[in-house]
Every structure is written in C-alpha cells, then in structure tokens.
C-alpha cells in the first residue's frame, strides 16, 4: 500500500473517532513528532538503519551478553 493510500485510510479513521480523549492523544503525537529536531531525527533514523543491518548480518546479542557488555562499558 502506497503512502497516499495510507494517508487517506488514516484520515477516514480519524473522521470516525468518537472519543475526545483518543483524538487528543493523536493530536499530541502529531505535534510532538513535528517538534522533533531534524538532526536528532536523522541520527535516530541512522541508528535504526544500522541496527536493522546488524540484525540482518546476525550481529546480535542475547540479554545476558548485552548486560555484560554494558557492565563492562560502565566499569561495574
């Protein structure tokens, strides 16, 4: 499904919202997303892309390995 179709589907869903609380939450998410510093957004996107690449290449750690690496980095 292309982006334009997704947008139209989303708009239809928004038009059917009956809950003021849900609508307020959606507004807040949109406003917060628009506030995100472009440099930070770019950095987070780059990190996510790198993480996906690492996962594809099998460069992952289980929880115990990750905790041990973190302890080592923190000197704990």
Rosetta silent file (secondary structure, phi, psi, omega in degrees, C-alpha in Angstrom):
SEQUENCE: XXXXXXXXXXXXXXXXXXXXXXXXXXXXXXXXXXXXXXXXXXXXXXXXXXXXXXXXXXXXXXXXXXXXXXXXXXXX
SCORE:     score description
SCORE:     0.000 S_00000001
   1 L     0.000  129.274 -177.830    0.000    0.000    0.000 S_00000001
   2 L   -79.026  166.583 -175.357    1.471    3.332   -1.015 S_00000001
   3 H   -61.281  -41.768 -178.723    1.799    6.336    1.288 S_00000001
   4 H   -60.566  -43.556  178.711   -1.028    8.293   -0.352 S_00000001
   5 H   -65.031  -41.617  178.218   -3.478    5.425    0.179 S_00000001
   6 H   -61.666  -41.450  178.732   -2.346    5.012    3.773 S_00000001
   7 H   -60.964  -46.025 -179.989   -2.893    8.732    4.395 S_00000001
   8 H   -62.866  -41.490  176.841   -6.421    8.566    3.007 S_00000001
   9 H   -62.312  -40.803  179.818   -7.204    5.490    5.109 S_00000001
  10 H   -64.986  -41.824  178.210   -5.854    7.260    8.186 S_00000001
  11 H   -61.682  -42.619  177.724   -7.963   10.333    7.503 S_00000001
  12 H   -59.718  -43.015  178.973  -11.066    8.150    7.206 S_00000001
  13 H   -63.132  -42.633  179.717  -10.245    6.560   10.553 S_00000001
  14 H   -61.960  -40.475 -179.757   -9.745    9.966   12.168 S_00000001
  15 H   -64.120  -23.537 -178.893  -13.100   11.161   10.845 S_00000001
  16 L   -92.438   -1.346 -179.097  -14.779    8.215   12.577 S_00000001
  17 L   -67.194  130.262  178.643  -13.238    8.883   16.012 S_00000001
  18 L  -105.866  -18.762 -175.203  -15.901    9.439   18.643 S_00000001
  19 L   -90.145  121.565  175.965  -13.584    9.723   21.647 S_00000001
  20 H   -62.792  -38.075 -178.524  -12.281   13.176   22.541 S_00000001
  21 H   -63.499  -45.580  178.852   -9.540   11.511   24.579 S_00000001
  22 H   -63.927  -42.807  179.486   -8.302    9.420   21.655 S_00000001
  23 H   -62.018  -41.408  178.768   -8.384   12.425   19.324 S_00000001
  24 H   -62.834  -39.220  178.364   -6.374   14.481   21.827 S_00000001
  25 H   -63.563  -43.366  179.042   -3.763   11.708   22.036 S_00000001
  26 H   -63.611  -41.114  176.837   -3.411   11.617   18.257 S_00000001
  27 H   -60.209  -43.836 -179.326   -3.040   15.394   18.144 S_00000001
  28 H   -62.730  -44.675  178.726   -0.328   15.229   20.796 S_00000001
  29 H   -59.814  -44.988 -179.862    1.600   12.536   18.946 S_00000001
  30 H   -63.008  -45.012  179.868    1.479   14.559   15.736 S_00000001
  31 H   -63.687  -42.852 -179.805    2.601   17.759   17.456 S_00000001
  32 H   -65.270  -39.935  179.243    5.447   16.017   19.279 S_00000001
  33 H   -63.593  -38.818 -179.528    6.624   14.341   16.086 S_00000001
  34 H   -70.799  -23.683  179.742    6.679   17.677   14.297 S_00000001
  35 H   -79.541  -21.833 -174.386    8.757   19.199   17.126 S_00000001
  36 L   -55.006  125.335  179.607   11.491   16.564   16.882 S_00000001
  37 L   -55.146  127.424 -178.283   14.756   18.227   15.987 S_00000001
  38 H   -55.757  -37.537  179.519   15.646   17.302   12.387 S_00000001
  39 H   -66.008  -41.952  178.665   19.252   16.492   13.349 S_00000001
  40 H   -66.237  -42.330  179.372   18.073   14.180   16.131 S_00000001
  41 H   -59.504  -43.484  178.753   15.522   12.591   13.836 S_00000001
  42 H   -63.495  -42.709 -179.886   18.259   11.946   11.254 S_00000001
  43 H   -63.870  -44.075  179.889   20.557   10.480   13.923 S_00000001
  44 H   -65.371  -38.553  177.930   17.816    8.180   15.265 S_00000001
  45 H   -64.150  -43.464  179.179   16.952    7.042   11.753 S_00000001
  46 H   -61.795  -40.862  179.592   20.611    6.262   11.036 S_00000001
  47 H   -65.504  -39.657  179.150   20.865    4.259   14.268 S_00000001
  48 H   -65.792  -42.114  178.470   17.722    2.295   13.410 S_00000001
  49 H   -63.476  -40.218  178.248   19.024    1.526    9.915 S_00000001
  50 H   -65.517  -40.991  178.679   22.348    0.378   11.375 S_00000001
  51 H   -61.926  -43.346  178.387   20.539   -1.807   13.904 S_00000001
  52 H   -61.670  -40.418  178.331   18.483   -3.401   11.136 S_00000001
  53 H   -63.443  -44.417  179.005   21.660   -4.079    9.157 S_00000001
  54 H   -60.686  -41.861  179.202   23.313   -5.648   12.209 S_00000001
  55 H   -62.509  -46.176  178.921   20.288   -7.875   12.769 S_00000001
  56 H   -59.179  -35.061 -178.849   20.318   -8.998    9.127 S_00000001
  57 L   -85.860    3.739  178.974   24.030   -9.815    9.468 S_00000001
  58 L    75.280   15.231 -179.526   23.426  -11.809   12.645 S_00000001
  59 L   -89.889   72.386 -177.936   25.325   -9.307   14.763 S_00000001
  60 L  -129.029  163.179  179.360   23.049   -9.524   17.782 S_00000001
  61 L  -127.873  146.018  172.517   23.444  -10.284   21.489 S_00000001
  62 L   -77.760  175.104 -174.784   21.164  -12.048   23.889 S_00000001
  63 H   -59.328  -44.586 -178.980   20.100  -10.212   27.023 S_00000001
  64 H   -61.874  -44.066  178.314   22.857  -11.638   29.192 S_00000001
  65 H   -62.866  -41.643  179.583   25.550  -10.711   26.658 S_00000001
  66 H   -64.079  -42.692  178.560   24.129   -7.210   26.329 S_00000001
  67 H   -63.000  -42.332  179.227   24.067   -6.749   30.119 S_00000001
  68 H   -63.650  -41.668  178.218   27.665   -7.958   30.417 S_00000001
  69 H   -63.585  -41.215  179.647   28.810   -5.588   27.669 S_00000001
  70 H   -65.864  -44.230  177.920   27.015   -2.699   29.359 S_00000001
  71 H   -58.830  -42.439 -179.797   28.521   -3.519   32.758 S_00000001
  72 H   -62.511  -43.952  179.305   31.964   -3.649   31.164 S_00000001
  73 H   -63.796  -36.886 -177.645   31.448   -0.258   29.482 S_00000001
  74 H   -86.452   -6.825  179.804   30.237    1.269   32.739 S_00000001
  75 L    72.733   30.570 -178.167   33.005   -0.341   34.774 S_00000001
  76 L   -95.047    0.000    0.000   30.567   -2.172   37.041 S_00000001
